[in-house]
Each structure stands twice: as C-alpha cells, then as structure tokens.
Amino acid sequence: MSDTASTVPAGHTLQRNLKARHIQMIALGGTIGTGLFMASGKSISMGGPGGALVGYAIVGILVFCVMMSLGEMAAYIPVSGSFSHFATRFADPSLGFCVGWVYWANWAIGVAVELTGVAMIMEYWIDSVPTVVWSIICLVILLSINVFSVKGYGEIEYWFSLIKIITVIIFVIVGICVDTGAVGGNHIGVTNFHLEGGAFPFGFLGVFNVFLTAAFAFNGVEIVGITAGESMNPHKTVPAAVKQVFIRIVLFYILSILVIGLVIPYTDPNLLKGSSSVSVSPFTLVFEKAGASWAADVMNAIILITMISAGNSGVYSSSRTLLALSQDGYAPRFFMRVNRFGIPFWSVLATCSIGCLAFLTSLFSSGVVFNWLTTLTSVAGLITWVTISITHIRFRQGYISQGRLLSALPYVAPFYPFGDIFVIVIGTIVICGQGYKSFMAPIKAEDIVSSYIGLAFAVVLYVGHKVIVRPSFVKVADMDFDTGTIKQTVFDIREDEKFASDGLPIPWWKRVGKKALQIIA
C-alpha cells in the first residue's frame, strides 16, 4: 500500500487535487439536500414542532461525536474509503467488509433517493411527463460530472454547495419575517407550538419517530473521511472541516426546522407524511405564505440544484468506497482501476447503475418509493456511524497501548470514550427499534421486511464473511499505525493545538490563560 492507499494495477492513482475550500464546502453542502428540503416536513408532522427540534438536536449530538472520532482517524491516515479500511485495520476484517458494503449501498441508494426527489420537484411544474424521464436526465448529469477529474467535481460541488447555503440563509430570514408578520400580514408567533397536543403532540414516540428522518437528513457529514484520500493537505483540511463545518450544519438544520415548525402547523396536510401525493416541499410553502408566488418557483429550482448536488456527493462517496473495498480484497479487482484523470471509472458506473432504482417512480407513486428508500438509507447511515465509533475505540486503544503519544495526531477527538459510547448505545437503540410500528396489529410481513431490510443486510454481510473467511479480531499489538500516513511534522500544521509532555491535550482554559498572559506581557 502506498502513502495514498490507492495503488492500482493499471498504474494510475487517485489524485490529491481537492483544496481546503473544496473539502469544507463538500462536507457542508453535501448533506443539504432531500433530507432538509423534502423530508423535514415529515419530521414536523410525525413529532410536532417541539418533537422535531428535540429529535434533530439529539441526532445532531450523535453526529457530532461521530465526526470527532472520524476526524481523528482520517486526519492521521488519509485514505479513500476510510470507514471500511479503518474497521478492517483496527477492529475486525468482517466488520470492515460489512460496513464497506453497507456504506456503498447507503450512498448508491442515496443517489436513487435524490433522483426520486428530482422527479417529485419536476411534478410541481410539469405533471404530463413521466417521472422516469426526469430521473434519467439527472442520472446522465451526475455521470457526466463524475467522469472528469476530481478537481472538476470539487469545483462544481463548491458552487452547488454555496447556492444551497445561501438558500438556507435566505429561507431562515424570510421564515422569521413571515412568523413575525413582517411579510404576509399574519403574525403567527409561537401559536403553532400551542395547537392541540402542544409542542409535543405525540410524546416520546413522536420524538423517536423523528430520529430516522433526522438521521437521513444528516446522512453525509462523514464524507470528510472519504475526501481525505484526495485532499491536498488532509492533516490540516480534515480537522478544519470537522471543527468548522459541523456546527454550521447543525445550525442550518435546527434553524430550518424551527422556522418550519413556527410557520406551518404540524397538522397541515401538505407536509410530507409518507403519503403518495407529495409534490411540494415545506420550504416552498413558507415562501407561499410570504405572498411571493414567484419565489416558490425559484425555490423549487434551487431545490432541484441541491438534489443534483446531493446525488453528486453520493456518486463520489460510493465510488470511492467501492474502490477501497476492491483494494482490501472485498470487491472484484477491476473496481481498483483508475483512469488517467484519477477517476475510478468502473466504480462510478456501478454506483450510477444502482441509481436506476429511481426508475421505480415510473411504476409506482414517487412518494411511496421516496419514503421506502429514505428508511433504507437512514438505517444504513446509522449502522455506519455505530461502526465508526466502535472502530475509533479500537484505534485509540491500540494507539495508546503501543506507547504512542496523542501529540503525534493531527487531531484528537474530545470526550473519548463517552462520545463513542453515546453513539453506540443510541444508534443501536434506534436501529433496532425504528420498525416498532410494523409489529402492531395488523402485522404485515412486508412492513417488517421494509423496516429492517437495512439491518438484515448488514447482519448477513458480517455473519457470512465471518463464517466463510473466519478472520480473527485485530489485536492491539498487531495494529498498523504507519502505513498510509503522510510523513509530515504534525506540529507545523497544528498551530492552535497544544499538548503537554505526556501527550495529553492541555485544557482549553489553561491555553486561553497562557495566551492572555502573553498578550499582557
């Protein structure tokens, strides 16, 4: 394995052409898509305004812990398809095999979700054209973008992400104006939080029901670990993305959910509830309440761009994951082939082929397919997050047991091991309990299967690999902490990170006090 962990038989390798601004925008904008613009209405209707806020906040904390753990490993060993590789290297080869394929399916099916969303948005304008046509057009666009150099992908995603960020900011401002009566002529205030049942009309179950939709919305923040393999300076860009981008994502989501909950009653039939007749997002409804009918069309156009962007991130992430699976011997070797532009072409084609699932919208209602795929990808994302936390615990145990200092890491995850434990416990509870409704009378086998198909897929992969290959769990003494690292002086990069002589981070209050004394002196 080379220092980039991307050597292939054909002689070409992935190229480190993603700049810091690309990494940050990809991590920030790649998660703003269908989950926020379309599925956020589903959260409000299922949990009420307060339930949606609490549900998103809890999942936000969970993802924060995942990002910290992933940032520590990916900044130190920046390889493409990091989740599978790290699990194989520091925990259990069967776990690496499992999470690699689960994550590939997660993003590959996620592409289908975005294509389905595109069809739903186009129905808002034109309902005379079969939805499959719009899905095909979008799929061709995604394939065209991803066959160019990774720098081209990064540049396109940078501008797409910027549009999405500006859109969310404008939406929050307009939503506040609508709520206060500054526009629209109706002072709504917090009246929607005092409807029948209050802010939590469905109690704890309402909050729990929001978890899965929120997980889908946040699905993609871990893409930072994928981009590390093609980043110019991963030791610096990965920690920066982890620290700066995540907080902004949480703020965008929490503020957006708050605005929607304030402006639109959770009883509004136009909110996405899992029905088969959804063709408008809650974002558009807010603009309509502002009295700007033309703005609704503009908003739908922007949502269309955001879905193409999210699908673009899906093709990129899943293709790099498939490349890593091939490198670790978990997928056919031809997926290792990288063309002269630094693109794993066959992996990209395989991912786009799964996007054809979106063509199911031509046979069934787009709303039904959308909700089914949302459930499947949400569970896959949670499985990935739990695996990352398990892997990080093993990574840190092996790292310390070999006598290595934390000061040698480009980034050190705070709250260890409590953050990882929180993710494992909460994530496991949600994964196992998210399909509880399928066990209520009348019980239907198809409902149970659709609820737990993602979990069943992961269990079959793990157990099957363990039984057939029989790999041993990785011992701490055998863990490799040298291969794949970029030999560079960490202290030259971590200008704001200070450590004591024993390798432990100096508390923030001591660092602040020291800087204050230096300024005074």
PEWO-V259322 format. One record per backbone hydrogen bond with DSSP energy under -1.0 kcal/mol. CO is the residue of the C=O (numbers start at 0). NH is the residue of the N-H. Records with the same first field share a line. If there is no record, write none. Layout:
# PEWO-V259322
CO=NH  NH
This chain:
# PEWO-V259322
1=4
7=10
14=16
17=231
18=22
19=23
20=24
21=25
22=26
23=27
24=28
25=29
30=32
32=36
33=37  38
38=42
39=43
40=44
41=45
42=46
43=47
47=51
48=52
49=53
50=54
51=55
52=56
53=57
54=58
55=59
56=60
57=61
58=62
59=63
60=64
61=65
62=66
63=67
64=68
65=69
66=70
67=71
68=72
69=73
70=74
72=76
76=78
80=84
81=85
82=86
83=87
84=88
85=89
86=90  91
90=473
91=95
92=96
93=97
94=98
95=99
96=100
97=101
98=102
99=103
100=104
101=105
102=106
103=107
104=108
105=109
106=110
107=111
108=112
109=113
110=114
111=115
112=116
113=117
114=118
115=119
116=120
117=121
118=122
120=123
121=125
129=132
130=134
131=135
132=136
133=137
134=138
135=139
136=140
137=141
138=142
139=143
140=144
141=145
148=152
149=153
150=154
151=155
152=156
153=157
154=158
155=159
156=160
157=161
158=162
159=163
160=164
161=165
162=166
163=167
164=168
165=169
166=170
167=171
168=172
169=173
170=174
171=175
172=176
173=177
174=178
175=179
176=181  182
178=187  188
185=187
187=190
189=192
190=193
194=197
198=49  50
199=202
201=205
202=206
203=207
204=208
209=213
210=214
211=215
212=216
213=217
217=220
219=222
220=223
221=224
222=226
223=227
225=228
226=229
229=17
232=235  236
233=237
235=239
236=240
237=241
238=242
239=243
240=244
244=248
245=249
246=250
247=251
248=252
249=253
250=254
251=255
252=256
253=257
254=258
255=259
256=260
257=261
258=262
259=263
264=267
267=270
280=284
281=285
282=286
283=287
284=288
286=291
287=290
293=297
294=298
295=299
296=300
297=301
298=302
299=303
300=304
301=305
302=306
303=307
304=308
305=309
306=310
307=311
308=312
309=313
310=314
311=315
312=316
313=317
314=318
315=319
316=320
317=321
318=322
319=323
320=324
321=325
322=326
323=327
324=329
325=328
331=334
332=335
333=336
338=341
342=338  344
343=347
344=348
345=349
346=350
347=351
348=352
349=353
350=354
352=355
353=356
354=357
355=358
356=359
357=360
358=361
359=362  363
364=368
365=369
366=370
367=371
368=372
369=373
370=374
371=375
372=376
373=377
374=378
375=379
376=380
377=381
378=382
379=383
380=384
381=385
382=386
383=387
384=388
385=389
386=390
387=391
388=392
389=393
390=394
391=395
392=396
393=397
394=398
395=399
396=400
397=401
398=403
399=402
404=407
405=408
414=418
416=420
417=421
418=422
419=423
420=424
421=425
422=426
423=427
424=428
425=429
426=430
427=431
428=432
429=433
432=435
434=437
435=438
436=439
443=447
444=448
445=449
446=450
447=451
451=455
452=456
453=457
454=458
455=459
456=460
457=461
458=462
459=463
460=464
461=465
462=466
463=467
464=468
474=477
481=484
489=492  493
492=494
497=505
499=502
503=499
506=510
507=511
508=512
509=513
510=514
511=515
512=516
513=517
514=518
515=519
516=520
